[in-house]
């Protein structure tokens, strides 16, 4: 009986985490995808397409990413890490080459690329919290990124903004050195796994080009706070964002137009930013990409009532033992394995049962009526992580919300590989809404 029960729990988790980005299949056919596939492993394809797309804003170079795609063994986490680590060190050596120092712009972009590659090398390592590479590679990416932003025409500045019980790790990017001119400002936060450094190559560059100040940040559960402060995710994200708004009002009041202060939530940040906006009326607008109604509902959306009942009423010990067996399986699809390992690491728990139960707190249904500013709700046709969630957010917000569905090559989760299309829509809406 216990064997049958454990087998069912294994199937249950398989279905839940099959909703991670791009689904759980190890191989998927070219004619089913809107772009040329970069790996027969669906998770690897997505994680290669991300930095490839960032190349348009100095986050990488196209050839090296395609070379990495060629060399990485599908489904092999160590292969993914080692290929990107080698690329990162090769690129770092180029940035340090004194013969190339004559061109500071090229050196700066080379440091940016090295930082991106170190972050990719870390991405699939979180199954073993004792792996020293988790911190070593992060120190490398941080050092490379800091060298790059220090050489910007207006250097970026790292901040540690105090909050109740922790510090928010942030980077401030002013659009102008003119302290007598107030300009619109964007607060941008990432989500479940990516870093604020990635946001520079997604939204900061196009925002600065349009005259926007940008404050990127990370809170509990996100890469730097998880490492430096050993804190997992918290659902009451206003504890993170309100200190950021306080900082802008107090420390940057000379250059921040407080009537044009927008909050952007990327990936799982779509929930985090919505939650924060419900309790931060000083924001002029909020952008959710994607709109997320309930993390738990998304995990269980394809399950029948009996399966959900077993998750609710099954013993924690049996559930966790089943998942431990699953993690040791050699044929586990990458997206499922990564989804479990990253969730445990980011929520700072060794129990899969606790991780999934904790996800119930990450919903906006009880606070959505408190969001009173204009809201942009993005959706993506091929989003496999939060399918069907954005329309629920739009419906609940009513006239406060503008809904936009990305399709075609921009239809992946977070529109990886189609950042120009993303930024066109983002700044067109901001220009119209905050004019």
N, C-alpha and C positions, 0 to 999 in steps of 0.2 A: 504493500500500500504506500509506504514511504517513497519507494522508487517511482511509482506512478505519479505521486504528488510532485516529486522533484522534477520529473520529466515535463510535467505540465508547466511548472514554474519556469523551466528553461525555455519552453516554447513561448510562454508569456513575455519574458524579457526580450526574446528574439523579436517578437512583434513590436514591442514598445520601442526598442532602440533601432528598429528598421526605419524609423521616421527621422533618423539623423540625416544630415545633408546628403542629398543625392541617393538616398536609400541604401539598402544593404547588399546589393548584388556585387559580386566580385568582378564580373564581366558584363558589359552592356554594349549593345550594338551601335555602330556609328549612326545608322539611319534613325535611331531613337533620340539622338542628341542634337541640340541646335548649333553646336560647334564641333570642330575636329577634336576627337578625343586624344588626350595626352597620356593616358594610361588605361589599361584594361581593368584596373582597380578603380572603382567609382570614387572612392574617397581620395585616392592619390590624384586622380584627374582634377578634382575640385581644388585640392591643395597646391597643385601646379598651376592651374588657371589663375588663382589669386595673385601670386607674385608676377606672373606673366602680364596680367592686366595692370599691375602697379608700375610697369616699365614706362608708361607714358608720363608718369610724374616722378621719374628718377628713382623708383624703388627697386629696379632690377634692370637687366639687359635681356633682350629677347633670345639671342643665341644661347647663352648659358642656361636659361630655363629649359629650352628645348633640348639641350644637351643633357641636362639632368633628367628630363623625362625619358630620354633614350636609355640612360644608364641605370635608372632605378628599377629594381625588381618588383613587380606588382605584388602587393600584399606583404612585403617584407619591410617592417618598420625600421630595422637596423640599416637596410639598404638606403631607405629614404634619408635617414639621418646622416649616414656616412657620406653619401654623395653631396648633400648640401653642405656638410661641414668642410669637405675638401674644397668645394667651390668658394665657400666663405673665406677660407684661409688663403686661397689663391687670389681672391679679390682684395683681401686685406693687404697682402704683399704688394699688390699694384698700388694701393693707396699710400703705402709707406715708401715706395721707390723714390729716392731723391731726384732721379732723372725726370720724373713726371711732375715734380712739384712746381714747375714753371706755370702750370695751368691750374689755378686754385679751384676753378669751377669743376673741372674734371675730377680733381681729387675729392672734392665735396661729394659729388655724385657717386664716386667709387666707394666712399665710406657709407653712403646710404645703401648701396647695393650689398656691401659686405654685411651690414646690419640685417638686412632682409634675409640673406642666406643663413646667417647664424640663427635667426628666429625659426626658419624652416627646419633647420637641423634639430631644433629642440622639440618640434611640434608633436611627434609621436612617442616621446620618451616618458610620459607621465604615469605609466603603469607601475613603475618602481620608484617610489618617492625617495629612496636612498641613492638613486643614480646621481653621482656628482655632476654629470653633464647638465642636469636641469639648471643648476646655478652657474656652472662654468660657461656654458653657451650663452646664458642670459647676460652675464657680465660682459662677454665679448660683444653682444649685439648692442648693449647699452653704451659701451665705450665708443663703438663705431658710430652710433647714431649721434652721440653727443659731439663728436668731432665734426660731424656733418652740419648739425644745426648751429654750432658755434661759428661756422664760416658763412652762414647766410648773410645777405645784405643787411638784414635786421635779425640778429641772432635770436634763436629760440632760447627760452629760459626754463629750466626745470624748477618745479615748486613742490613743497610738501605742505599742504594746506590742512591745518588741524580740524578734525571732526571729533565727535563724541566717541571715544574709545579707539580711534585709529587716525592715521593721516591719509589724506587723499593724495595720490601721486599724480602730478599734473605737469603739463608743458604749456607755456604761454608763447603765442606767436602773434605779435602786434603787426598790423598791416602797414603802419606808418611810424616814422620817428617824430612826427609832428604832434607834440603834446598839447596843442591848442585846438585840435580838431577831433571831434567825437565821431566815431564810425560804428557801423553795425558789428555785432559780435556773435559768434557761434560757439556754443559749448558742445563738444562732441565726445561721446563715449562709446566704447565697443561693447562686446557681449561676453559670450560663454568661454571663449578661448583666445581670441586675437588680442594684440597689444595696441596701446595708444600710438606706438611708433608706426604701426601699419596705417593708422588714420592719416598720418602726414601725407602718404602717397595716395590716399583715397579722397579726402576732402580738404585737407589743409592747403595744399598747393593751389587748387582751383579757387578756394575761398580767398586766399591772400591776393590772388590775381584779380579778384573782383572787389578788392578793397575792404574785406572783412577781417577783423581780428578773430583769432581762434584760440580757444582754451581746450586742449585735450586732457583726458583724465583717466585714472583707473581707481576703482574702489575695491572693497573686499571680494575675494574670489578671482579677481583679475590678475594678470601675470605678475606684475611687480609687487603689488600689495600681498598677494598670496605667498611670494617668496620672502619679502622683507619682513612682513608682519605676521605671517602664518595664519592668515584669516581667510575663511571661506565666504561664499556669497551670503548676503543678507537680503531679505525681501523688501525691507523698508528703505528704498533707495533714496528717498528724500534726505536721509542722513548723509548721503554722499554729495548730492547736487546742491542743497541749500548752502553748505559752506563755500562752494564754488561761486555761487551768486553773491554771497556776502563778500568774498574776496574781490570780485569785479566791482561791486559798488563802493567798497572802501579803498581799495588799492589802485584801481585803474579807472576811477571815475572821470579823470580828465580826458580819456580817449575812448571810453565806452559809451555809446548811445544807448541808454537804458530803455528807450522806447523801441529799440530794435535789437532785442536780446533773445536769441533762439537756441533751443536745445535739440540736439540730434542724437537719436539712439540707433545704433547699427547692430544688426543681428539680434542676439538676446537683449541687447540694449533697447530694442523696441518695447520690451516689457519694462525694463529699468527706467527708461525715460518717461514712459507714461505714468508709472507710479510716482516718480519725483514731481512731475508736472501737476499732479493732483494736489500737492501740498506746497507748491512754490508759485504763488500768483504773480511774482515779479517777472516771470518769463513772458515774452511777447508772443511766442509761438513755440510749438514743439513738433518735431518730425520723427516718425516711427518707421523704421525700415528693417524688418516688416512690423506691421501691427500685430501684437501678441495679446490674446485674450486670456489664455491660461496655459502655462507650461504643462501642467499635469494632464489637462484635457487633450493636449496635443499628443503626449506620449501614449495615451490610451484610446485615441480616437478610432482606431481600427479594431478594437477589441470588443467582444461581446460582454454582456452583463455578468456571465458566469466567470469569465477570466478576470474581470475587474474585481469581482467579489473575492476571488482567490488572492489577488494582490492585496486587497484590503484586510482579509481575515487570515491569511497564511502566517505561519510562524516566521519570525525574523531569521532564526537560525537556519531553517531549511532553505529559505530563499537565498540567504547569503552563501550557504554551502553550494547551492546549485550554480550561482553566478561564478564562484571561485573555480568550479569545474569547467565552466564555459570559458573563462579567461585562459585556462591552460590548454584549451583545444587548439590544435595546429591549423585547423581549417576555418576558424572563425573569420567572417568577413571583416575587413578593416574598419568600415564605418561603425559596426556594432562594437567591436573591441575598443576602438578609440572612444566611442560615445560613453562606454562604461568607465574606462580609465580616466578620461578627462573629467567626467562628472564627479567621480570620487575625489579627484585631486582638487578641482575648483570649489566643491562644496566642503572640502576638508573633512571627509569622513571615510572610514574604511569599510563602511557597511552600504552595499547597494540598496538594501531595504530602506535605510535611513535617507539615502540620497533621493530615492523616488518619492518617499513620503514627504520629505522636505519640499519637494517641488510643488506640492499643493499650495504653498503659501505664495507662489509666484503667479498671481492672477490680478486682474484689474477690475473684476466685476463689482467689487464692493466699493471701489473708489472712483470709478469712471465718471460718475456724475459730478465730481469735484473738479474735473478738468474743464476750465472755462475759456481758455485761449484757443486760437485757431490751431488745428492739428492737420498735418499731412500724414496720411496713412498709405504706406507703400505695400505692394504685394508682388509676388513673382510666380509666374505660371509653373515653373519647375522647382519651386521651393519644396524640398522634401522634409524640412525640419518643422515648420509651423504651417502646414497646409490648412487652408480654410479658416485661418485665424483672423486675418486682416479684415474681411468683410464683417465679422462680428464686432470688431472694434469700431469700424466705420458706422455701423448701425447704432451702436450704443451712444456714440458721440453726436449723432444726428447732424445738425447744421454746422456744428463746430468743425467737422472733418471734411477733408478733400481726399478722395481715394484715387490711387493711381496703380494700375496693373502693368508690370513690365513683362514683355513677351519676347519670343524669338531669342536672339543671342544674349539679350539682357535679362532673360527669364530665370537664371539660376538664383539661388539664395544669395542675397546681398549684391546681385548683379556683377559678380566677379567676371573680369574680362571685358566689361562694358562700362567702364567708369565715366567716360565722356557722356554717355547717355544718362547715367545717373546724375551727374552734376548739372547737366542741362535742365533736367526736371527739378532738381533741388533748388537751384538759384532762380529759376523762372518763378517758382511758387513763392519763394521768399521775397523776391522783388515785387510781385503782385500783392502779397499779403501785408508786407511791412513798408510799403511805399509811403 
